[in-house]
Amino acid sequence: MCGIAGFTFPAGGGAGAARSMHAGRLRRMTASIKHRGPDAQRALLLDGVALGHARLSIVDLASGHQPMRDEATGLTVVFNGEIFNHVELREQLSGGYAFRTRSDTEVILAAYLQWGIDCVRRFEGQWAFALWDPRDRTLYLSRDRVGICPLYYAWLPDGHVAFASEAKALFAGGLVTPTLDARGLKQTFQLWSPVAPRTCFEGVSLLPPAHTARLKDGALDVSRYWDLDFGVTPEPVEDAPRLLEELGAVLEKAVRLRLRADVPVAAYLSGGLDSSLLCALAQRQLGGTLRTFSVGFAHARFDERQHQATVAEQLHTEHRVVEIRDGDIGALVPGVIFHAEQVMMRTAPAPFLRLSGWVRENGIKVVLTGEGSDEMFLGYDLFKETKVRQFWARQPGSKYRPLLLRELYPTLSVSQQNVELLREFFGMGLDTPDSLAFSHQVRWSNSGRILRFLAPEFAAKVAHEDPVASVLASVPAHVAGWRPLARAQYLEARTLLSGYLLSAQGDRMMLGNAVEGRFPFLDTAVMEFAARVPEQLRLRGLDEKHLLKRFSRGKVPASILERSKFPYRAPIAGALVGSEAPAWARELLAPDAVTATGVFDARKVERLVAKLRAPNAAESEADTMALFAVASTQLLAHHFLHPRPPPAADVEAVQLEAA
């Protein structure tokens, strides 16, 4: 992983005072994302385009520097990410291209020259790149299939375009004036993240996953080159033995490709099935040298160290743990929002920011991680809820069908009060089970309760904005004809996976400390395989990831296979308003500060804080989510509405090259 930044400008505008201005902007932009690539920061001014790159050296350490140019054509690229199948592509391309490096970056240049921008269809990897073709003065921007690597862009007043791995680079270059986007904020409060192309900042767009943008003659054409397809005809259920064998083949290859690096590759170990299985596969492929890293919580409610230790002991990994306390969460949160550049409803990314720092302190730049398995193999409670609610919808008046939800939440007693709670909370939308939004109605309704805390003026400004309707309108029409669980998978990948798990909790928390995450479960072949597996073999009754568990037998400890799924969480109320609450929280949650930002009603926030601060306060999920939504919004405004320039030393360190 790395960071990229740049902008286009009028042809012939790179001389004299104009060149000095462009150079200053580009160096500030590149310096502002140094945390993504501390190994080298380089910038290049060409006729009509400025390209900057902050490098995290992982492949071809000696000669893989960027921006990288093809001398014969002038084709130039800046690239963030990894093309994992670059070795195989290099073999296909070597007959028509004279390679000068071993880097995957140069493979992008050669592939484009051979196949045009459709070359991205052949890439297996995670990427965001900007490619300048001077032959017809065209700039291409591209992003990987599921949105692991971010790529922001903004239209400039003169009709040109700026782009960067993080929005802060656009602000640092003075190209965009940071302003909170009311529609993006409301979308985030309800859907957990803004959905590309929308962001939390006005005038800043996010290139959607699996899209390429072509900028030529002042026109930007954005097109999709791939999409998740859960509507395929599934394999026969009786083919389970063959499917097990195929699952092993695609997963083994996905891990093998992601172990390619010129630096050591470690793994995150959560104590759940997905990370445990990846560690088992990686440890075997590495011949027993895998290092694993975990988060442990001082708060027993969140801690999984016992399970992590069981896996590490059986697999004989070199295992290290960093412990997180409530006070640590509060101290980490400002950095979380600075790197994530969006509002959040949970503090869960904070431990990951500390974990990546711990990994980096131990000399590691690359980690494998298990994100994507739940989305592909039906691991979330949301999918189980959808299955139960679909069954319930066939007899909406049934007294017994909603009780199946107790299988998911066994701590609920069979009291009349709790039965009614189940019916009220999960019973919405039973009259429209074929609705595209059916699977997510409960979650979106629950998080949407945050909107009750909005300031009246802000609420009026976005009164006609319907976040759910806007995201549903962007879903291809054919998805509505898929099976209910397939629709749920598509929505989950389109919203939570891309915008939150891979971005706010993934890329940003890792690259905040210059650590690259790799995601074998999001390998194209693995995703396309999972779509063909019958739902009965992924969610058997209410047993999630059934086929994956069968494959994992003998590879991970039996206790990991038998344990109930443990949702990852981190403290919120105790971290922000408890006895260890940090000074920033007291300051930014104060009524005057809330009023100054103008998003939330200061009186309502004051009552919420008092409620959660009270001794033995009952912490509802709705209240704690609202608290963190307010706190993260306040921090977003604090960090970005009055941005500080990058340190002068970092700006001066950017090596400026001229074509």
URTA-V531304 format. One record per residue. N is the residue number from 1. PHI is phi in whole degrees, 0 to 359 (999 if undefined). OMEGA is omega as a letter, one per 30 degrees, with the letter a starting at -180 (none if undefined). Layout:
BEGIN
N&PHI&OMEGA, N&PHI&OMEGA
END
This chain:
BEGIN
1&999&l, 2&208&l, 3&228&l, 4&234&l, 5&201&l, 6&170&l, 7&196&l, 8&261&l, 9&208&a, 10&302&l, 11&303&a, 12&81&a, 13&264&a, 14&249&a, 15&236&l, 16&59&a, 17&297&l, 18&297&l, 19&298&l, 20&298&l, 21&295&l, 22&297&a, 23&297&l, 24&297&l, 25&299&a, 26&295&a, 27&293&l, 28&295&l, 29&299&a, 30&293&l, 31&295&a, 32&292&l, 33&244&l, 34&302&a, 35&300&l, 36&284&a, 37&213&a, 38&282&a, 39&284&l, 40&192&l, 41&233&a, 42&230&a, 43&219&a, 44&220&l, 45&255&l, 46&247&l, 47&283&l, 48&105&l, 49&210&l, 50&243&a, 51&230&l, 52&235&a, 53&212&l, 54&248&a, 55&260&l, 56&251&a, 57&284&a, 58&229&l, 59&240&a, 60&51&a, 61&300&a, 62&277&a, 63&233&a, 64&268&a, 65&291&l, 66&229&f, 67&303&a, 68&246&a, 69&240&l, 70&267&a, 71&298&a, 72&291&a, 73&248&a, 74&83&l, 75&303&a, 76&226&a, 77&224&l, 78&239&a, 79&219&l, 80&243&l, 81&127&a, 82&215&l, 83&257&a, 84&291&l, 85&265&a, 86&295&l, 87&295&l, 88&292&l, 89&294&l, 90&300&l, 91&297&l, 92&291&a, 93&262&a, 94&296&l, 95&289&a, 96&243&a, 97&216&l, 98&268&a, 99&287&l, 100&254&a, 101&227&l, 102&259&a, 103&279&l, 104&288&l, 105&299&a, 106&293&l, 107&297&l, 108&298&l, 109&301&a, 110&295&a, 111&294&l, 112&296&a, 113&296&a, 114&275&a, 115&241&a, 116&74&a, 117&292&l, 118&294&l, 119&303&a, 120&297&l, 121&295&a, 122&268&a, 123&279&l, 124&249&a, 125&172&l, 126&224&a, 127&203&l, 128&216&a, 129&221&l, 130&239&a, 131&234&a, 132&253&l, 133&251&a, 134&288&a, 135&294&l, 136&231&l, 137&53&a, 138&241&l, 139&250&l, 140&249&l, 141&241&a, 142&217&a, 143&225&a, 144&295&a, 145&299&a, 146&246&l, 147&87&l, 148&290&a, 149&261&a, 150&277&l, 151&207&a, 152&263&l, 153&211&a, 154&210&l, 155&283&l, 156&263&a, 157&303&a, 158&271&l, 159&89&l, 160&264&a, 161&232&l, 162&247&a, 163&214&l, 164&189&l, 165&291&l, 166&222&a, 167&297&a, 168&300&l, 169&291&l, 170&295&l, 171&288&a, 172&296&l, 173&280&a, 174&71&a, 175&271&a, 176&224&l, 177&273&a, 178&292&l, 179&219&l, 180&293&l, 181&266&a, 182&300&a, 183&291&l, 184&295&l, 185&294&a, 186&297&l, 187&299&a, 188&293&a, 189&302&a, 190&267&a, 191&256&l, 192&83&l, 193&198&l, 194&292&a, 195&257&a, 196&309&g, 197&271&a, 198&287&l, 199&226&l, 200&273&a, 201&234&l, 202&296&l, 203&78&l, 204&246&l, 205&249&l, 206&246&l, 207&298&a, 208&294&l, 209&303&l, 210&60&l, 211&236&l, 212&236&l, 213&245&l, 214&240&l, 215&253&l, 216&210&l, 217&55&l, 218&79&l, 219&246&a, 220&249&l, 221&252&a, 222&253&a, 223&222&l, 224&270&l, 225&250&a, 226&198&l, 227&209&l, 228&295&a, 229&233&l, 230&265&a, 231&265&a, 232&290&l, 233&289&a, 234&290&l, 235&292&l, 236&297&a, 237&301&a, 238&290&l, 239&273&a, 240&306&l, 241&300&l, 242&293&a, 243&294&l, 244&299&l, 245&295&l, 246&292&l, 247&301&l, 248&300&a, 249&294&a, 250&288&l, 251&289&l, 252&301&a, 253&293&a, 254&300&l, 255&291&a, 256&300&l, 257&298&a, 258&275&l, 259&269&l, 260&289&l, 261&187&l, 262&264&l, 263&225&l, 264&299&l, 265&246&l, 266&251&a, 267&211&l, 268&279&l, 269&233&a, 270&272&a, 271&101&l, 272&264&a, 273&297&a, 274&297&a, 275&292&l, 276&297&l, 277&294&l, 278&299&l, 279&296&l, 280&296&a, 281&293&a, 282&292&a, 283&299&l, 284&293&a, 285&291&a, 286&272&l, 287&73&l, 288&93&a, 289&250&a, 290&292&l, 291&256&a, 292&237&a, 293&225&a, 294&219&l, 295&257&l, 296&242&a, 297&249&l, 298&295&l, 299&281&a, 300&302&a, 301&300&a, 302&252&a, 303&275&l, 304&231&a, 305&298&l, 306&301&a, 307&288&l, 308&299&a, 309&295&l, 310&299&a, 311&293&a, 312&300&a, 313&292&a, 314&292&a, 315&274&a, 316&60&l, 317&270&l, 318&278&a, 319&247&l, 320&225&a, 321&231&l, 322&248&a, 323&267&l, 324&244&l, 325&250&a, 326&306&a, 327&296&l, 328&295&a, 329&301&a, 330&301&a, 331&288&a, 332&279&a, 333&304&l, 334&303&l, 335&294&l, 336&302&a, 337&289&l, 338&300&a, 339&281&a, 340&287&l, 341&60&l, 342&205&l, 343&286&l, 344&223&l, 345&249&a, 346&220&l, 347&273&a, 348&308&l, 349&293&a, 350&301&l, 351&299&l, 352&290&l, 353&295&l, 354&293&a, 355&297&l, 356&295&l, 357&295&l, 358&296&l, 359&298&a, 360&295&l, 361&299&l, 362&266&l, 363&81&a, 364&252&l, 365&250&a, 366&227&l, 367&227&l, 368&274&l, 369&212&a, 370&264&l, 371&303&l, 372&104&a, 373&296&a, 374&299&a, 375&291&a, 376&276&a, 377&247&l, 378&60&a, 379&265&a, 380&277&l, 381&300&l, 382&303&l, 383&289&l, 384&294&l, 385&302&a, 386&299&a, 387&296&l, 388&295&a, 389&292&l, 390&295&l, 391&295&l, 392&296&a, 393&297&l, 394&289&l, 395&223&a, 396&300&l, 397&272&a, 398&296&l, 399&274&a, 400&256&a, 401&299&l, 402&295&l, 403&292&l, 404&300&l, 405&295&l, 406&293&l, 407&295&l, 408&276&a, 409&232&a, 410&295&a, 411&285&l, 412&287&l, 413&282&a, 414&270&l, 415&276&l, 416&301&a, 417&297&a, 418&286&l, 419&297&l, 420&293&l, 421&298&l, 422&301&a, 423&295&a, 424&285&a, 425&288&a, 426&260&a, 427&273&a, 428&292&l, 429&80&a, 430&296&l, 431&279&l, 432&228&a, 433&293&l, 434&270&l, 435&296&l, 436&299&a, 437&272&a, 438&309&a, 439&296&a, 440&253&a, 441&301&a, 442&296&a, 443&297&a, 444&293&l, 445&291&a, 446&294&l, 447&291&l, 448&296&l, 449&295&l, 450&301&a, 451&298&l, 452&294&a, 453&267&a, 454&294&l, 455&295&a, 456&306&a, 457&294&l, 458&291&l, 459&300&l, 460&294&a, 461&296&a, 462&245&a, 463&301&a, 464&267&l, 465&273&l, 466&249&a, 467&302&a, 468&296&a, 469&298&a, 470&292&a, 471&286&l, 472&295&a, 473&294&a, 474&271&a, 475&278&l, 476&305&a, 477&302&a, 478&292&a, 479&297&a, 480&299&a, 481&271&a, 482&283&l, 483&295&a, 484&306&a, 485&290&l, 486&293&l, 487&298&a, 488&297&l, 489&298&a, 490&297&a, 491&295&a, 492&296&l, 493&292&a, 494&288&a, 495&249&a, 496&295&a, 497&297&a, 498&289&a, 499&280&a, 500&244&a, 501&295&a, 502&274&a, 503&256&a, 504&299&a, 505&263&a, 506&252&a, 507&312&a, 508&291&a, 509&285&l, 510&282&a, 511&289&l, 512&301&l, 513&237&l, 514&58&l, 515&237&l, 516&264&l, 517&262&l, 518&234&a, 519&233&a, 520&302&a, 521&291&l, 522&257&l, 523&299&a, 524&303&a, 525&295&l, 526&293&a, 527&297&a, 528&290&l, 529&294&a, 530&302&a, 531&295&a, 532&271&a, 533&285&l, 534&304&a, 535&302&l, 536&295&l, 537&265&l, 538&261&l, 539&235&a, 540&270&a, 541&66&l, 542&242&l, 543&267&a, 544&285&l, 545&51&a, 546&302&a, 547&295&l, 548&296&l, 549&295&l, 550&299&l, 551&295&a, 552&279&a, 553&300&a, 554&86&a, 555&258&l, 556&235&a, 557&303&a, 558&301&a, 559&296&l, 560&288&l, 561&291&a, 562&271&a, 563&287&l, 564&290&l, 565&299&a, 566&249&a, 567&297&l, 568&287&l, 569&219&l, 570&217&a, 571&300&l, 572&238&a, 573&301&a, 574&299&a, 575&281&a, 576&251&a, 577&231&l, 578&278&a, 579&294&l, 580&260&a, 581&301&a, 582&282&a, 583&298&a, 584&299&a, 585&293&l, 586&298&a, 587&288&a, 588&280&l, 589&266&l, 590&293&a, 591&307&a, 592&297&a, 593&292&l, 594&296&l, 595&297&a, 596&296&l, 597&288&l, 598&85&a, 599&267&a, 600&245&l, 601&282&a, 602&299&a, 603&294&l, 604&295&l, 605&294&l, 606&299&l, 607&292&l, 608&296&l, 609&298&l, 610&297&l, 611&297&a, 612&280&l, 613&275&a, 614&297&l, 615&303&l, 616&57&l, 617&296&l, 618&278&a, 619&265&l, 620&278&l, 621&299&a, 622&299&a, 623&290&a, 624&291&l, 625&296&l, 626&297&l, 627&301&a, 628&285&l, 629&299&l, 630&295&a, 631&299&a, 632&288&l, 633&295&l, 634&299&l, 635&291&l, 636&301&l, 637&295&a, 638&298&a, 639&287&a, 640&246&a, 641&289&l, 642&228&a, 643&293&l, 644&265&l, 645&294&l, 646&297&l, 647&306&a, 648&303&a, 649&296&l, 650&292&l, 651&295&a, 652&295&a, 653&284&l, 654&291&a, 655&279&a, 656&266&l, 657&245&l, 658&240&a, 659&291&none
END
